Structure formats: C-alpha cells, structure tokens
Amino acid sequence: MKRILYSLICLFIGFSNVYSADITFSGKVIDAQNKQPLPGATITIQELKVSSLTNVDGKFSFNRIPDKGKFLVQVSYLGYKYQNKTIDFATTQNITFELQPSLIEANEVVVTGTVTGADSKKNSTSVGVLSKDEMLDRPSTNLIDAVSKIAGVNQITTGQAISKPVIRGLSYNRIVTINDGVKQEGQQWGDEHGIEIDQYSADRVEVLRGAASLLYGADALGGVINILEPLTVPEGTVKGEVLSNYSSNGGLSANSAMLTGNSDGFVWRARGTYKNAYSFKTPEYYYPNSGFNERSYEGMFGLNKAWGYSHVNVSYFNNKIGFYDPQVDANGNFLNDNGDVITSAETKSRTLQYPNQDISHFKVASNSNFLFDKGNLKLDLGFQNNVRKELASANPSLFFDLNTYTLDAKYYFEQKNAWQPVLGLSTDYAHSQNKGKEFLVPDYNYFGVGAFYYVKKDWENSSFNAGLRYDYRNNQGKDLFLNGEQKFTAFNTNYSNLSGAVGFTHQFNDKFNFKTNLSTGFRAPNPAEQGSNGIHEGTFRYEVGTNDLKAEKSYQADVSFGYTTENFDINLSFYNNYMADYIFLAQKNGETIDVTDDNGQTQTFPLFRYQQDNADLYGTDASLIFHPTSFFHFENTFSYVHAENLAQNRPLPFIPAASLRNEIRLEPKIKSLKSSYFSVGLDNYFAQNRIDNFETTTGGYSLLRAGIGTAFNIGKQVVRLNVSGNNLLNKKYYDHLSRFKPGRLDETNPTFGIYNPGRNVTFGVYLPLSL
C-alpha cells in the first residue's frame, strides 16, 4: 500500500508541470427559438470531471481549463434537448449554446463507461442510464434494487439488503461493477453476497448491456454497471445535500449527508450514510430476523488543474444482515431455536439475532487523467479489503478475508482525421483467506493481466469502432487437511484468451438511428467453481468444485433501433449470446451426501457439482416513451431473455421472467412549487416455466405502484418532498430470482417458500445545499 501511495506522489509531481498552461472557458446558454437566457442550465466536461451552472443571465465559466485539446462538452436543461459538442479549447474559449425545446430530453446523454465518451446515439453498445432524480423519486432498499428498474436488468435477492445484478440473464462473476473508477471486488461468486456500495453515493448509473470484455477484461461477459460519482463543483463554492427516507414495510430508515467543495482547484467531498430496518412483512406475515443495519463513510480529495485531475477516494462500508432458517409449527407460526413462537414485538426489533452476516468493505481508489500535447493518460489504482463473516454465535462460522489490488491505465493518442486510437493495460491481484471454523472454498490467490488496442472514427452521422484484447489469468487454490482428512486439494491453473469487438452506428435522419455491436468475451473459472467443498449455507445444498474447468467464452451480437419524434421515443434491441463452456451447478441422478456436525447429528444434503456445457441466450429489450404534452408522460419497457443449455436441451437456471413495466407520469405547473409530479405504474411479470431440474416454477403477477412529489423554497433553501408506494394492492407473489421462493431438494421434496415483501410506502425529503 505504501508503494502505491509513493508511486502516486511521484506521478503527481512528475505530471503536474507537463501541461500547465490554462485558460478560462466561458459562454452562454440560450433558447434557440426566442434567444432568451436559460438560468440553471448544466454544463459538464466529463473528461475533466468538472461542471458548472448558468447564472440568471444564462452565463457560465470554467477556470483552469487546458489551453489545448479537444473535449466533449454537454449542456442540459429541463424541457430541452441535450446538446453535445466537441470543442478545441485552443481555438474556442467562448461559445453560445442554443438549446431546442423538447418534450423528450434524455436521448443524447453522454455515456462515459465505454472506451471513449460519446452520446448514446454514437455509442454502439446498448446502454441504460439511471439518473439521480430517478433514484430519488423511486426509493429502493439498496443500489442494485434501484438499478433493476432499467430494462434488461434484474436482481437475485436475499431479503431487503442483498441484491445481485442480473443483465440479460447473466449474473455473479459475469457482471462487472465499477465504482470510484475501479472494479468492485467482494466475493461475487456467492448467492447471498451483495454489492458493498452506498446507494446514495451514486450521481448516475450506466448499465452496459452485453459483453464488455474489450474494456473491462475477464468477467464482463454479461455487462457492466458503471457507478458515477458527482462531478466537482465550480471553484469557490461549497455544496452538499441531506436526504432522509422512511419506509413503512420493515421500518427502513435511511439518512445520508454530503458536502463537497472546490478551492482554487483543490476539490474535496465527504459523505456519511446510515440505514436501519427490522423484519420485512409479506402480505401474510413478518419474516423473522430479516432486518439489517448499514453504515457507510467516504471521502474524496484531489486537484483539478490545467494538466488534468488527480483524485483519491477512501470509503468504508459495513452491513449487518439477519438470517433465519424457517421453523414453523402446525398453526403456521414461526419458531425460534428453543421451539417458542416468535412474537410480533420480536419481528419489529432492530436488534439482530443469530444467525447473521457481518460484511465490511474498505477501499482506496486513485483516479487521474494526465494531459499531454499529443494525448492523455487515464490511470486508476485501487486497493480493497473485503471481510465477510457468517455468525451462528459470537464466533464466526464462515470468515472470508479478501485483499485485492487493481491497476487500469489507458493512453489516448492524439486524434488524426477524426480517428481516436486508445491503448490500454490492466492488472489485478487478489489473496483470500479463511479465518472461520467452517470452510466452503479454499484459501486462494489469483492474478490477471490484460492489454487492448481500440480505435474509433466519427463522421457527421456515423461512427465505427473496433478493438482487440489479450488476457491472462492464473488461479491458485491451497490445500487443507482437517482431522487428518483432505478438505481441499491444491490447484494451479492458467487461462488466456484473445477477444475483440467491432461496432457501428448510423443516424439516417433526425428521427431514425441504428447501431450494432459484435463482440467476444472471456471468463476464467473463479476459485469457488474450482475448489468448493462444503455446505453453502442458505442454499440447502453441498457444493463441490471442479479443478479442471475450462474458461467460458462468449460470442455476442447486438442490434438496436431508435426512432424519435417530438412526442415519441422508441428503442428496440435484439441480442444473441452464444456461450462456450458455460459453468453452472447441477445435481446428477439425485446425488446426496451425509454431513455430521460438531454435535454428532447427521443431515442429508443434495450434492451439487460444477460442470459446463455450451449455452445460448437471446432476447430483446424495448422501450416506448410517449409525451403528447409537456406535462404528460407515458413510459413502457419490455424485457425478455431465453436461455438454453444446448448439450442437455433444457433451460439454464436463475433466468428472470419476462417483464412489461408501464408508467404514467403527470408534471403539472403549480405556482410556488417546482418539479411537481404524480405517477402511477403497473409492473407485469410473466410466469417462468422454463426452469432447471432443481428449480420451481413461478406464476405471473402484476404490481401497482404510485408516487407523488414536489419541491419548494423556504427562504433560499430548496426542499424536495416525495411519497412513493410499491405493491400497493399487497399482492402475494414469488419473484423468480428471490432466494426465498420455494426451492426443491429433489424431484418430490420442495422447500419452504417466503413471499416477497407486501405493501410498502416510502416518505422522502431531500435538501440540496449551497453554501
């Protein structure tokens, strides 16, 4: 860790004088029709991590902008089309942006999670975006719960606090989550292992749907969730926010506060969040010991100068989550370990009982962009420590301690004839230890390194991109002997792969655009798939790894069509993802194993082994937005994925049901109020009858939701209030990806099922601060 910090200081000193000349970039934002100024418009330069707002005269300015180089500048204002323009600061230091009024504003949002930032119409990757306003209007229990509202995205849940992302049917180690510029590392292989990120830290979330191995390397077969932090505020300002939510189901209380500032190019930010909930309630009962306590602290400091920027993020996340193995008497009452009925007061206690899970995640990430005369270097370094304890008593049963080091560097060469070449290098190293008394996976190390070359060409109405990447990965598992018997067998495996991608976009006219992407990807088996040997708690199964697994390979084609008018926005995507040597868990011929615990009691578990076959996943994501007037919005999304084990001619497990989500939103203009809205939505989920042999089917259901919100001033302070309701009709249902739904121990023995949460009403208040 000291070496990393020392290297950062040397790089900082070395580069700080490389590109030191600076200018002031200023201008004005006006209405294109009546030429009136637009106060409060937002101007952002993502590549420099800076933003500004126009004043009452529509004027803005940036200090310490580099005097050379071309940068993508985005201008946005509510009720107007986004405007994206690449500006050469050597020739343009003052500009007037003229925005066109529009009922549909978000078509040309800049996407930053790809190799080069571009608006969505010139990005060949299928992308979904979740804004901060959308996250505020539709409160959720965690970050992935919020992201699952995007078409093509679902979640595998274990109660309120644990959600794992699913993109187009792929999950676990096939999805990469980027936060603070580095890949999040925290035991992604486990069913009950969530994402250790404060949901309120995100300013915006981008979801790259489909294989993204070219940029993010191994594990990005299904897609990428790119979590963007807030941009730095203008010089000489201090801003912040305070928000608080309370939810009726589970009594979830969430509070978060943030301050950020910029003094002469020295930028900083600090945030603290605390969340607490007791047991959630289904339409029929409270599910005991399903509450959680979450706290998160983070800080950022750094410099924004003419030579670029260099920021350091430090964060600590802790979540304690209760678990309960259902024990029910003849009357359907839940029982504790002593056989006594669990009372209503006990289900509403915010004190967690055993068993529970205690997760801590510490992270240090450095993000820098150094500018040169002939290009720029983006450098992201990270250290993460993930500690996961599963406790049946004061002493942890399972105890995983994972340390991960990551480096990602990309050099952007100077553009010539609108061609943008990029050269990238990434590497990561991880070391995991077992410190508990029970063992599921061995101690392991892994090391990976990858390099890629990418090039993009933009024309007025088209774009083309292509790239190649080479990856190498080494997995090492250590042996372990317990009571004279071998628990784990050591393994040392190497994997390598050459992958590529090619994409094309074309805008036929102002209304119709097309984009396509062909890509290959690669994922090495994770140490759990190779070395597991034990009971996976909460899954009611005994898991055994396979040392000689091959690497998964993905071959994906993606085609998207977009049609936009003044009142309509239609987007339709089709994809096919052929997976060679897809890895999955399976039970052969009803195989079981007897396990004797420390008390001498023997229990029989179904035995699952990791195996692999070729598979194919195809489907569609579609959206239709209808805005007949400025205050009426009708939004619809549809997602469907079909997943097949080609060798066995049966469905793959854990595939989400098709969904159709509809929402009507009214935004009336009310005197003395701002951003007022009323929404009502109906989320329809179809039956999922295509299941693997150890799963159970789930029926279709529809969930009614609604929301209302507004903002107003108390003096100079803006106050934003909102109320939202989910499952308002208190529908009894099982989500197909809920780990609490009925399972199957064998063909004739189903396990106990817990309904998803019932009616839930959330009250929220949000205070943006400007000091």
Helices and strands as residue ranges (DSSP letters): H 2-15, E 22-31, E 42-45, G 46-48, E 50-53, E 59-66, E 70-76, E 83-88, E 94-99, G 106-108, E 110-111, E 118-119, G 120-122, E 126-131, H 132-137, H 143-147, E 153-158, E 162-167, G 172-174, E 175-179, E 182-183, G 199-201, E 204-209, H 213-216, E 223-228, E 237-247, E 253-263, E 266-277, E 292-305, E 308-322, H 344-347, E 356-372, E 375-391, E 396-413, E 419-434, E 444-458, E 462-477, E 480-482, E 485-488, E 491-507, E 512-523, H 527-531, E 533-536, E 541-544, E 552-564, E 568-586, E 592-596, E 602-629, E 632-645, E 650-651, E 659-666, E 674-685, E 701-714, E 717-726, E 744-746, E 749-750, E 760-770
